[in-house]
Each structure stands twice: as structure tokens, then as C-alpha cells.
Amino acid sequence: MKRRIAYGVAAAAVILTAAACSSSSGGSTGTAGTGASQGKPLTIVSTELSPMTDNFNPYSQTGTGYETHAADLYNQPLMVFNTQQPDAAPTPELALSYSWSPDGKTLTVTTRSGVKWSDGKAFSAADVAFTFNLIKKYPALNTPATPVPTSATGSGNTAVLTFAKPEVANLYYILQTQIVPEHIWSTVANPVTYTDPNPVGTGPYVLDKFSPQGFTLKANPDYYAASSLHVPEVDFPAYTSNANLLEPVADGTIDWGGISITGTQSNYLAKSSSNTTWTTAAPYYTDNNVVGLWFNTTKAPLNDASVRQAISYAVNREQLSVDGESGNEPATSSTAGLILPSQNSYLPSSLANNLPAAGDSAKVSSILTADGYQKAGGFWEKSGQKITLSIEDPVSYSDYYLDSQLIVKQLNALGFDASVKGDAGPNGPTTWTNDLATGNFSAAIHWGAQGLTPYATYDNWMDYTLSAAVGQTASADYGRFNDPAAQAALQAYAAASSTTELKAAVTTLAGIEDSQVPVAPLLLGASWAENSTRDYTGWPTSSNPYQDPGPNLSEILYTVQQLKPVS
């Protein structure tokens, strides 16, 4: 199944001092229709979505453009980051460079010259300012949890974003915001519900054809680097389930897949010498997030940190990894919830290897007994109330749905009263997404934020400023976790001026995750990526990690521009 990755945070190397970037974009500037040899249409599938809806609003979490990760191909961001090389400078897209004020509150962005919107109108920094002011006015558009500036101005090639507090740590969020045209969106009555059926963008592709069974993007002749594009067309067909995707991915019908495969070696790699993954041996995929069991902390008994902690220790993560994820996603080993071993330098030594892969029933009993629970009739109870919870996930997300069933069985064997709420049918993922965003859930398995440091994970799990009251739309912290110490540590990270201060903030956040468990870390989330070299070469690999390999926002934008047809 696909993972729609929430945006993360810039690397620790971008500490408060002014920073700039001026390397070239994915392609060289040129005239449309000249230069590059052309290949066949490229087919990409990163999610089970059928039927599709005619919604290409880049900010709509349930829109087709967002769900399929196609949005950046038409509505470009300012820059693109590489989570596989977190210390590398971001790649320019609409922005050529940036710099921070000494206090980390003002970001000045220099945009490209000579860029046109796909309707022929000129792009300028005023469009950048308009976009951020639009997100400020309509918070529901803030799907990647972008820090909102108090003011945004733009003229010529210079945009200035001013924030209420230091936001250097959130550069990743800010620069990967999709930019929309002021001359179109300023006339939209309700940008939140606007479906944008004929999107106008600056990206390398424009919408060509749409039907509920799929859509096609064709090369944008006005794109500033059109002469370097080798992929003339990108197809996004509709599929109803993860299971239905295996055959077309394995036989090369789909050039770039982002699905979870049971038996990667036998069912995919062995089918063709053109089929490739990040590595040729298990776990086959690189990790870029932490999959967790999210708790709605507003609902009893999950509003009790001890209950959440006990549930976390009750989970047999090794079973989830082996049976639920076919060994493609390793079990987490620390209650800190970090991506290990890559983030070992941030891990407090006291939290190393403290999460048994098979669970710890004795620890569960100890925690619940100390919290006033007793066993009655085979269930843990306090004041006559059982520990009742329901884990919600889409049925079509076959691995998550199986994982939720495995966890429920594990919990019930230890005295919990757990059940699975499977969101069935083609609208299952949409129902699930909406339920989490509005707080209409008990618990759910969900991927984590993709980023460059642990801050990405913790900000996504704990930042209540990105959450919302139950019934309103949250862009992060779906569990409505609200802890002053967590907010202070997140702010301390954002304002840090040294690596020591950064690590101190992460240590505090790791301790909060360990003791309060707003999200129980389960697995090291894979960047699902299956690439066929039958028709195109130039894919990112473990030996050439120029980008994360998954067809996700915003990796898809940069990678497509690197592909070349097989001669």
C-alpha cells in the first residue's frame, strides 16, 4: 500500500545562521519541445484509489492529485529535499535561493526568472506571498502542517515570509509548499472545497485527460526546463486494492509502484530482471518514517498515559513485521520512536533497546496494576470499566488492516477489550483520513512524518498547534495530544542555535514519547518503491541515493525529471 508521507523538517545543519542554495534544478532551462529524446508514457501507482474524483486541489487530502502524489508535477514547491542525504542542500524548483534573518523569524526567498504558469501568465514572487497568505486565511488548506507566517510579501523575484517565532527548523515544511497562481485562486470563493478540475501550474506537466478510471498528465510546453524532459506523459490508473496492484507492478505494466508486496523476492524481483527495489535483499526498501499506533487522547481510557504505555508494551512488533509486513518493515526497538540506526546520535542511552520485539506481558501487568487496574473476568478493569478501544484502518490497505487484526488479537489475549474498525470499499481510505483529521476515532495505525531529523516525527505526533478541537480538521497530532512540556521542547528545537541545543530538545521529546506515548511506535516505515528498468533508467538506488525512491510528494517531481528512456 502507499504511504502518503507528511512533510518533515530540515537538517540540523541549517541552524539559525543564514543559508542559501543556488544549484540547478532537475532539468536545464530550455525551450519546450527541443533537445531531449522521448520515451514512452510513464505509469505510476502509489495508492489504491478507485474511482477517482476530478479534484486536483493540491491541498485537499482527499483529492485525486494529493492522494496519488501527482500534485507537485503541476503545482511545484519552492525546493525539494532528499531525506536519504539529510545534510545535502535542497534542490531548487521555483526558488533559487533563500536566507534567514539572524533571529530565524524572517525567510527571504529568491524565485526563478522567466517562469510561466501553464496558461501563459507570468509567475512571480507575488504568487509565493499569495500562497502563504491563502494558507494563513484558510487553515484547512494546511495539509502538510506548514508554519504560517504572520506576513508574506512578494515583488519581482523576492518573497519575504515573516514568522512569529524562529522557524529555521521547519524549513522543510516551508520550502516544499506547493505554490498556486494568484490570478486563479484569488477568484475562488472557497479554496478549501475548490476541486481545481483544470489546474494551472508551473510544473513540468499539465492535466491532459481524466476519468474515474485514471488520469494522464502531459508535458507542459511552457515549463522552464521542458527541453530536458524525457518523459512525455505520466499515467495514473485507478486500482481498487493493494492486492490488485501486484500483477501489473510485477509484469512492468506499472513502471513505478509504491506498494507493500508480500514475498518481494518471489512475487516481484524474480518475475523480471527489470524489476528493482532499493536493495536486492531483505528488507528490500529503505526506511523514511516511523509507523505508529495513534491514540485519540481525548477519549477514555486512552486519555490515560499509563494505558497507552501498557498497550505499547503489549504489542508483538516482530509478528507485525514478519506476518503483517512480510519482513519489509523492521520492528522498532526503542520507546523513543526514532528511525534507527540512522538517528542513533539522537537516541538517549537510557531508551536504547528497551522495547522487546515480542512484547512484555509482565511490564503490561506492572503498569496497569500501578495505575489502579485489576483483572476481573479476564479483563483489566478500573471502577467497573474495561480498557476498550477500536483500531481503525482501511480494508484496502491490506498490510495495515492485517496489522490491526494482529494487534487486537495480541491485546485481547492480555486482557484488553479491543476490536478492529475496517473502513471498507473504495471510499475506505477517504473515510479513514477524514476520521483521523477530525478526531473521530479511537486508535489507528498510520505512517509517520518523513523528514531529516527526529523533530519531524515528534512535531507530527505532538504539536498541538497543528491539531484542532474534535470535529475540526487537524493537519498533524491527530490524537489531540496537548502537553505544555512537549510544546516547549518543540519550540526550543525550532529556536536552537547549536547542535547541543537541538539534541537537548530531542532528548526531552524522546522522554515524553517514552512516558506519555501519544503514539506507540510500531515499525520502521518503508519507502515503498518498485522500479522497472525495462523502459526507463535513472531511478534512485542505494548506490545512487540522489532522492528517496518512493513515488511520494515531493520526490516524484525530482525523480521523473532524472529518468531517461532505454535506448
N, C-alpha and C positions, 0 to 999 in steps of 0.2 A: 504494500500500500504506500501511498505517497505520504510525505511529511510536509506540511506547509510550515516552514520554519519562520518563527518570529525573529525579528531583527535583534542583533546583539550590540556589542559595544566595541569601541576602538581599542587598540592595543595599548599596553602600559607605556609604550614608547612615546605616545602622544601626550605627554604630561605638561599641561598648563602653558609651557612656552609656545611661542608662535611656531606654526608648522605650515609647510607648503608642499605642493605636489604639482609637477608640470610634465610628467611623462605623457607619451602619446596614447591615444585611445585604442580600442580594439582594432580599428582599421585606419588607414591613412586617408586624409582628406582628398576627395576627388570628385569627378563628375559622374553622375549616375549613368550606368549602362556601359561603362568602358573599363577595360583592364582585366578584371578577374575572370577566370574560367568558371563556368557554371556547372553545378551538379544537379542531381535530381531533387524533387521535393523531400524535405526532411520531416520525418514523422516523430512526434514527441508525445508521450503519455506519462504524466506524473501522478495521476489520480483517477479513481473510479468516479466518473461523473456522467450520468445519462438519465433523462435527456438534458441537454444543455439549454441554458436560457440566454437570450440576446442581451446580456448585461456585461459591458466591458468597462464599467466604472472601476478604476484601478484601486479604489479604496473600499470597495464592497467585499467583505469577507465571503459572501455567498454568491458573488458574481462570477461568471464564467472566466473572465480574464484573470481574476485573482486566484480562483480555485485551480486553474490549470497552470498557473505561474507564467502566463504569457504577457502579463501587463507591462513588464519592463521592456518588452520588444517594441512596444509602440509608445508608451509613456516612460521615457528614460528617467533614471535618477541622476543626481549630480555626479556621483562617483560610485565605483564598485570595489568592495573589499574581498580579500582572499583569506578565508578562515584557515586554510591549510598552511599559510605562511603569515601568521598574525603580525609579524614585525615589518612586513612589506608595506610600502606606500600604496594607497588606494589608486585604482586606475581611473583616470578622468573620463567622464562621459560628457554631460552638459557643462560641468565645471572643469576648469583647467588648473586652478589652484585655490588655496584657502589659507587664512591665517587667523589666529586667535589674539584677542587683546590680552595684556598681562594678567588681568583678573579672571580670564576664562569665561567671561559673560558675553562677549561680542565676537561673532564669527563673520568675517568678511570673505565673500566668495567671488572669484573672478570667473565669468562664464565665457563660453566659446563665442567667437565672432562668426558671422555668416551662416548661422543655423536657421533653418526654416521649419515651420510647422508643416504638416503634411497637406494642409490646404493652401500652402504658398505664402502664408503670413510670416513675418519675421519674428523670430524668438529673441527675447532679451532678458536681462536680469529682473525686469519688472514682472515677468511671469513667475520667476522664483519667489519674489516677495509676495505676489498674489497667492501662490500656492500655500505658503506658510500662514498667511493671514486667513485663508479659507479654512485651513485645518484648525486654527485657533477659534474661528467663529462657529465651526461645526465639529465639536469634539468626536462625534460618532465616525468621522472620516479618519480618525487617528488609529487605523488598524495596526500599524507596526509600532505603536506606542512611542511616537516621535516627541521629544521635548518641544513644547510650544513656545516660541519666542514672544516676549511682551510686545515687540515691534519688529516689523520686517519692511525694509525699503529696498527699492531697486531702480537703477537707472543705467542705461548703456550696458556695460559688461560687469557692473559691480552690484552685488546684493549684500546687504548688511542685516544680519539677524542678531537681535539683542535679547538676552535671556535674563530672567530674574535672579538666577544663581549660576555658578560655574557649571558648564555643560561639556567640558572637554572630553570627559569620559563617555559621553553619549554621541560622539562624532559619527559613529557607525550608523546610528539611527537617522541622524540629521541628513547626512550626505546621500543616503540611499532612499530618500523620499522621492517618489515619482512626481515629476513636475507636469502640471496641466496648463493649457492655454487660457490666459485671462480673457481673450476676446470671445471664447466659447463659454467658459464656466461662469463668467460674471453675469451671464444672462439666464443661468439655470435657477429656477425658483427654489428647488430643494435638492442641493447637491448630495444629500445622504441617500435619497431614494432614486436619484437620477441613474438611469441604466446605461447611458452613453452608448447607444447601439451602433454609432458610427464614429468611433473615437478618432480625434485629431491629435497627433503626437509628433515628436521629433525623432522617434526611434528608427531603427533600420527596417522595420516592417509596418505595414498597414493592413487593416482588415480587408479581405477580398471576398470571402463567401462565408455565410453562416447558415446552419440548420440545427435542429435539436440533436442531430446525429454527429455534429462536429463543425469545426470552422477552419478556415485557411487564412494565413497571413501571406501577403506577397511583398517582395522587396519594395521599399519606399524610394522612388527615383529622386526625391529631394533630400535624402539622407546625406549628411555631410561626408560620410565615408562610403558612399554607395559603390564606388569603383572597386573597393576591396572585398565586397561581399561575394562569397562563392555559393551561398545557399539562396536560391531564387524564391523559394516558397517553404513555409513551415506549416505542417498539418497537425491538427489536434483532434483526433477522432474520439468519439464518446464510447465508453465501456461501462458496463453496469457493476462489475465487481472485480476484485483483485484476481480471483480465480480465472476469469475470462481473459485476463491480460497475459497469462503465462505463455500460451502458444504463439501469439503474434510477436511477443518480445523475443522468444527463443528462435523463431524462424526468420527474424530480421524484418518482418513487416513494420515493426516499430524500431526506429533507429536508436532512439534514446528513451529508455524507460526509467522510471523511478518507483519500482515496486518491490515488495518483500517477496522473495522466492523461497519456497520450501525445497531443499535439495538443490542449492545453487549449482554445484558441480554437475550432477546428473541431469538436471532438468533445464539447465541453461548453457553452461560453459561447454559441456560435452556435445551439444547439438550442432555447433558450428565453430570452426576455428576463427570466425569473425566476431564471435561473441566474447566480450571482455567485461571484467569488473576491475575495481581498484587494485586488488591483489588476486593472485591465482590460487591462493589457499585460504582456508577459513581464517577469519570471519568474512573475507571477500570484500567488505565495504569499510570505508573509513568512518570514524565517529565524528559527529559535529554537534551533538546536543545530549541532554540527559532526559530520557523518558521517565515520567513520574506518574504516581497515583495522586491526583489532585483532590484535595478535600474542600468541601464548602464549609468554611469555618464559622459560618453564621447559623448552621443547623446543628442542634444537639443530636447525638452526643459528640459529633465531630468538632464542636467548638471547644472541646477539652483536649489540650495538648497531649496529655498522658494517653488518651485513647488513640490519637493519631500516631503517637510514638509506638504504642503497642501493636497497632495494625502493621506498621512498617516492619517491626521485628518478626511479625507472624508470617510474612511473605517469603516463599521459597523462590528466590530470584533465579536460581540455577534452573529450575523447572521452566520458568518463563523463557529463559534464554534458549534452552535446548528444545523444549516442546512447542512453545509459542512462537519463537523467532528462528527456529532451525539453526541455532548457533550463530546467527548473523549479528546479534546484538548481545555483547557480553553483559553479565550481571554487574551492577555497581557494588563496590566493596567498602564504601565509606558513607557514614551518615551525613557527611558534609555535602554530598551531592555534586561532586566535581567530575569533570571528564578526565579520567586517569588512564594512563600515566602522564598525559600531555600537560596537565595542570598540577603536577606533583609539587612544584615550587610554591604553590599557594596553600597546600594542604597542612593544617595543623597536625603535628605529630601525634597528638592525643586522639585524633579521629582516624588514624590510618588503620585500615583493615579491621574496622570494628563492626562491620555488618556481615554476619555469616551468610554465605550464599544460599544455604538451605533453610534459613530462618532460625529463630531461637525461641522455642516454646517456653523455656524456663524464664527468659527475660520478659516475655509477654505476661506471664503469671506474676512476676515480681512487680512490674509496672502497674498492672491493674489492681493488684491487691493493695499496693501503697496508695492508690487513688480511691480506695473505698469500695471496689467491686468485689463481689463474691460469686462463686459458681452456684447456680440454682437450676436444677433440671437440665444440666448440660450446657447452660448459657451463662455468660458473665452478665451480672445484673447489679444495679445500684438503685435504691429507692424503688424497686419493682420494675425498673426499665432496662431492657436489653440494649446491647450495643448493636443497633440496627443501621445498616447502610446499604445503598444500592450503587453499583458501579455501572455507569452509562458509557456506551461506545457504539458506533455504527456497526451493524451486522456486516456490511460490505467491507469494512476494514478488518479482514479476516484474522490477521495476527492479533490486533488489539482485542477483538471480540473473544478470541480464544484465551488470550492472557487474562481478560476479566473473568472468564469462567474458571480458569485455574486458580486465580486469587480467591474467588468466592468459595471454592471447594476447600482451599487451604484455611481460610478464616473460619468457616463453619466447623471444620474439624477441631478447632481450638476454642470453640465456644462463642463465636460471634454469630450474629444473625444477618448474614449478607446475601445479596441477590444481584442478578445482572439485569440491567435495563438495556436491551438491544434495540437500537434505532434502526428499524428495517426499511427496506425499499429504497428506491432511487433518491429519495429525499432524506435518507437517514443521516448522511454527513451534514446536511444543512440544519436538520433538527438539532443534532448534537452541538454544532458550532453555535447556534443561537442559544441553546440551553446553557452552555458554559459562559457565553458572553453576558447573559442576563442573570446568572446566578441561580438558574432553575435546575439544579442538580444536587445530588448528594456527594458522589465521588465519580471520578472519570480518569481513565488512562489517556494521557496527552503528551505529545512531544514537547521538548523544551526549546528555549531560545538558542539560535545559532549566533555565535559571537566569537570574540577574540580572547576574552578573559572570563573568569568566573562571574564577574559582575553581570554579564548577560543573563546567566541563569538566575541569579538572585534577584535582579531587577524584575525579571519576568514573573518570578514566584512571589515576591514580597512587596513590590512597590505599590502601596495603596493609592498613591496619586494617579496611577494609571488604571485603577479599578473604578468601581461605581457601586451605588446602592443596588441591592437586589431589585431586579426589574428593569434596571438601566444597563446600557451597554458598556462593558469593560474592555479595554484593549490589552490588558495584562492582569495578573493577580486575579484570575477568575474565581479563586476561592475566597476572595474578600478578606484576606489576611491583613490585619491592621495592628502593627506593633511599633510604637514610637522608637524603640531601640533599633529596629530594622531600618526605619526611615532615616534615622540619624546616621547610621553606618553607610547607607546608600549615598547620602549627601556628602559624607566625609570622603567617600571614594571619588565622587564627582569633583570635589574641590581639592583633591590631593595634589601636592606639588613634588612628591618624591615616591620612589618605588616602595620605600619603607612605609609610608602612609597608606599606599594602595594595599599592601599586604596586611596591614593592621586592620583596615576596613573589611577585607575579605575574611580575616580570622574571626572578627565579630559576627559577620553574616553566617559563616560556617557554624559557629556555636549556636546561633539562633535556629538554623536549619536542623541541627542535631537535637536540640532540646524541645523545639516547638513544632517541627515537622509540618509546615504549611503544605508541603508536597513530599510524598515519600519517594525518594529516588529508586528507580527500579532497574533500568538498563542503560547502557551507553548507546544512545540513539544513532543508528546508521544513516549515512548519507546514501540513500538507495540510488544506485546508478548502474544501469546496464547499457553498454555502448556497443553498437555494431560498427565494425570497421569495413563492412562489405562495400559501402558506397562513400563513406567519408572517413578521413583521418584527421588527427589533430586533437583528439579528446584528451582531457586532463588525466593523468595517471599518477601512480605513486612515485614513479621515476621522473615525472614532469608535472609536479603539483602546482601548475600555474593558476588553478582555480579549484574550488570544491567541485566534485564530479557530478553532483545531483542536479536534475533539471528544476532548480528552485529559484525563487526570487533572491537575489538578482544575478545569480551565477549564470542563468540561462542566457542573459544578454551578452555577456562577455564571451562565453564558450562558443555560441553559434557563430560569432564573428571570427573565430580561430579555425573553423573547420574548412577542409579542402577536399574536393572530390577525388575519388580514387581514379587514377588515370588508366 
